[in-house]
């Protein structure tokens, strides 16, 4: 039996919408991923015709990668932590600056099972969406707590869905 997709149907369906709706507008997208490790880009590239929409993806799992590839300042990471509104905002701005995309979404979080703290428990994920030509101050960044997700896979699944939703026009 041929395999249709590597990813869950819910993610595939949403990725198809992202590609179709952005293609219809002639919009290019970029993603800057940390805790999702490239799942958003993988979901988009499962869709035929995705090359018309996906400009590039940055998997910036380490703080060094966030700094070197996206220009996130070490001071920002030291001050607020990699999982923060400030870092997600800076990741999205960096992805926009270092790509030809019209919109960039950034994801950084604590997928678990380790790495959580009282302030940032496992399931804490921060998203930011930046648009070319928009005042950077208008870039939306939001912290979500996927506390009903009981596994690393569930946190990453929910984060991928949220990021895809942010890429819808």
C-alpha positions as CSV (number, residue, x, y, z in Angstrom):
1,X,0.0,0.0,0.0
2,X,1.5,3.4,-1.0
3,X,2.2,5.9,1.7
4,X,0.3,9.1,1.2
5,X,2.0,11.2,3.8
6,X,4.6,11.0,6.5
7,X,2.6,13.3,8.8
8,X,-0.9,13.1,10.5
9,X,-3.9,13.9,8.3
10,X,-4.8,17.0,10.4
11,X,-1.4,18.5,9.7
12,X,-1.5,17.6,6.0
13,X,-4.9,19.1,5.5
14,X,-3.8,22.4,7.1
15,X,-0.5,22.4,5.1
16,X,-2.5,22.0,1.9
17,X,-4.6,25.0,2.8
18,X,-1.5,27.1,3.7
19,X,0.0,26.3,0.3
20,X,-3.2,26.9,-1.7
21,X,-4.2,30.1,0.0
22,X,-0.8,31.6,-0.1
23,X,-0.2,30.5,-3.7
24,X,-3.5,32.2,-4.7
25,X,-2.1,35.5,-3.3
26,X,1.4,35.0,-4.7
27,X,2.8,35.1,-1.1
28,X,6.0,33.4,-0.1
29,X,6.6,32.1,3.4
30,X,9.5,31.2,5.6
31,X,9.7,29.3,8.9
32,X,12.1,29.5,11.8
33,X,11.7,26.4,14.0
34,X,13.3,25.3,17.2
35,X,11.2,22.8,19.2
36,X,9.4,21.6,16.1
37,X,12.7,20.7,14.4
38,X,11.6,21.3,10.9
39,X,8.1,19.7,11.1
40,X,6.4,22.8,9.8
41,X,8.7,22.9,6.7
42,X,8.2,19.2,6.3
43,X,4.4,19.5,6.4
44,X,4.6,22.3,3.7
45,X,6.9,20.3,1.4
46,X,4.6,17.3,1.5
47,X,2.2,19.4,-0.6
48,X,2.7,19.3,-4.4
49,X,3.3,22.9,-5.6
50,X,4.8,24.0,-2.3
51,X,7.9,25.4,-4.0
52,X,5.7,28.3,-5.2
53,X,5.1,29.2,-1.6
54,X,7.8,28.0,0.8
55,X,10.9,30.2,0.4
56,X,13.0,28.5,3.1
57,X,13.0,27.0,6.6
58,X,15.5,27.6,9.4
59,X,15.9,24.9,12.0
60,X,17.6,26.8,14.8
61,X,17.5,24.3,17.6
62,X,20.5,25.6,19.5
63,X,21.0,29.2,20.8
64,X,24.1,29.4,18.6
65,X,22.0,28.7,15.5
66,X,19.4,31.3,16.5
67,X,22.2,33.8,16.8
68,X,24.2,32.8,13.7
69,X,21.4,32.0,11.2
70,X,18.7,34.5,12.4
71,X,20.7,37.2,14.1
72,X,19.0,36.7,17.5
73,X,21.3,38.5,20.0
74,X,23.0,36.5,22.7
75,X,22.0,39.2,25.1
76,X,18.4,38.7,24.3
77,X,18.7,34.9,24.8
78,X,20.6,35.4,28.1
79,X,18.1,38.0,29.4
80,X,14.8,36.4,28.5
81,X,15.7,32.7,27.6
82,X,15.4,31.0,24.3
83,X,11.7,30.3,25.0
84,X,10.4,33.8,25.2
85,X,8.3,36.4,23.4
86,X,11.4,38.5,22.7
87,X,13.4,35.6,21.1
88,X,10.4,34.3,19.0
89,X,9.9,37.9,17.8
90,X,13.6,38.2,16.9
91,X,13.6,34.8,15.2
92,X,10.6,35.8,13.0
93,X,12.3,39.2,12.1
94,X,15.5,37.4,11.3
95,X,13.8,34.8,9.1
96,X,12.1,37.6,7.2
97,X,15.3,39.6,6.8
98,X,17.3,36.5,5.6
99,X,14.7,35.3,3.1
100,X,12.6,36.4,0.2
101,X,9.4,35.6,2.1
102,X,6.4,37.9,2.6
103,X,5.6,36.3,5.9
104,X,7.7,34.4,8.5
105,X,6.6,32.3,11.4
106,X,8.9,31.4,14.3
107,X,8.4,28.7,16.9
108,X,10.4,28.1,20.1
109,X,9.4,26.0,23.1
110,X,9.8,23.3,25.7
111,X,8.6,20.0,24.1
112,X,9.8,17.9,27.0
113,X,9.9,15.5,28.7
114,X,12.8,17.5,30.3
115,X,13.8,21.1,30.2
116,X,10.8,22.6,31.8
117,X,10.8,25.0,34.8
118,X,8.2,26.5,37.1
119,X,8.1,29.6,34.9
120,X,8.2,27.7,31.6
121,X,6.8,24.2,32.1
122,X,6.9,21.5,29.5
123,X,4.4,22.4,26.8
124,X,5.3,26.1,26.8
125,X,5.7,27.2,23.2
126,X,6.1,30.8,21.8
127,X,5.1,31.8,18.3
128,X,5.7,34.9,16.3
129,X,4.5,36.0,12.9
130,X,6.3,38.8,11.0
131,X,5.1,40.3,7.7
132,X,7.3,42.1,5.1
133,X,6.5,45.8,5.0
134,X,4.8,45.8,8.4
135,X,6.2,47.8,11.3
136,X,8.3,45.3,13.3
137,X,6.4,46.6,16.4
138,X,3.2,45.2,14.9
139,X,4.7,41.6,14.8
140,X,2.5,39.4,16.8
141,X,4.2,37.1,19.3
142,X,2.2,34.8,21.6
143,X,3.0,32.3,24.3
144,X,0.8,29.2,24.5
145,X,0.8,26.5,27.1
146,X,-0.1,23.1,25.6
147,X,-0.6,21.6,29.1
148,X,-3.1,19.0,28.0
149,X,-0.3,17.5,25.7
150,X,1.2,14.6,27.7
151,X,4.0,13.7,25.4
152,X,6.8,15.4,23.5
153,X,5.1,14.3,20.2
154,X,1.8,15.9,21.3
155,X,3.5,19.2,22.1
156,X,5.3,19.2,18.8
157,X,2.0,18.2,17.0
158,X,0.1,21.1,18.6
159,X,2.9,23.6,17.9
160,X,3.1,22.5,14.2
161,X,-0.7,23.0,13.8
162,X,-0.5,26.5,15.5
163,X,2.4,27.6,13.3
164,X,0.6,26.4,10.1
165,X,-2.5,28.4,11.2
166,X,-0.4,31.5,11.6
167,X,0.8,31.1,7.9
168,X,-2.8,31.3,6.6
169,X,-3.5,34.6,5.0
